[in-house]
Amino acid sequence: MERRIEKRRGENGQAAIEFVVVMLVIFFFLLFYLSICILLTTSEYIDYATFMAARTYKSSYGSENSQESYARLIFDSYAQKVQGIARNFNVEFSKTDPQSQQTGGVSASYDIDMFYLPPIFITGNAPPSKIRLTAEAHLGREPSFQECLDFFSNFAKKLNIQGMDNFTDEMDDNGC
């Protein structure tokens, strides 16, 4: 008994088409997963950079302007390492309670692409899905040396104490 295998007509290339469709779906999910991983990793890195800037803002010595300057310098040293992924950084120094220095902190905003697409898929310079994220760290701010001198000078004047001008020079730290 001889069996004949008949070819079905109109189904030539069916496997190739299915392969292309499945590979496109897999490629999309791979890029989506890669985008989410890059976004989360960069976000955590910028959170750490913001924490380090807040730590510097809290512990650096000098005037309030120098404390902000050093904190910005620290943040920028971290941010330049992810400059191609995250961009348009904006660092601000704020207090949650304007009456208290201990609520001072750093807030950093930046832009990042939500979905990573290889350059061959992007037309023009506009990224397809840019989002703005913000990282905050509030550790407070130590009084500067000048603020400490001013405090003790005003304290001495209120109490009419003589010899307080050199009192802060005798302290191990800034005394405040």
Stockholm file with secondary structure:
# STOCKHOLM 1.0

chainA/1-176         MERRIEKRRGENGQAAIEFVVVMLVIFFFLLFYLSICILLTTSEYIDYATFMAARTYKSSYGSENSQESYARLIFDSYAQKVQGIARNFNVEFSKTDPQSQQTGGVSASYDIDMFYLPPIFITGNAPPSKIRLTAEAHLGREPSFQECLDFFSNFAKKLNIQGMDNFTDEMDDNGC
#=GR chainA/1-176 SS CCCCCCCCTTCTTHHHHHHHHHHHHHHHHHHHHHHHHHHHHHHHHHHHHHHHHHHHHHHCCSCHHHHHHHHHHHHHHHHGGGTTTEEEEEEEEEESSTTCGGGEEEEEEEEEESSCCCGGGCCSSCCSSEEEEEEEEECCCCCCHHHHHHHHHHHHHHHTCSSCTTGGGGSSSCCC
#=GC SS_cons         CCCCCCCCTTCTTHHHHHHHHHHHHHHHHHHHHHHHHHHHHHHHHHHHHHHHHHHHHHHCCSCHHHHHHHHHHHHHHHHGGGTTTEEEEEEEEEESSTTCGGGEEEEEEEEEESSCCCGGGCCSSCCSSEEEEEEEEECCCCCCHHHHHHHHHHHHHHHTCSSCTTGGGGSSSCCC
//
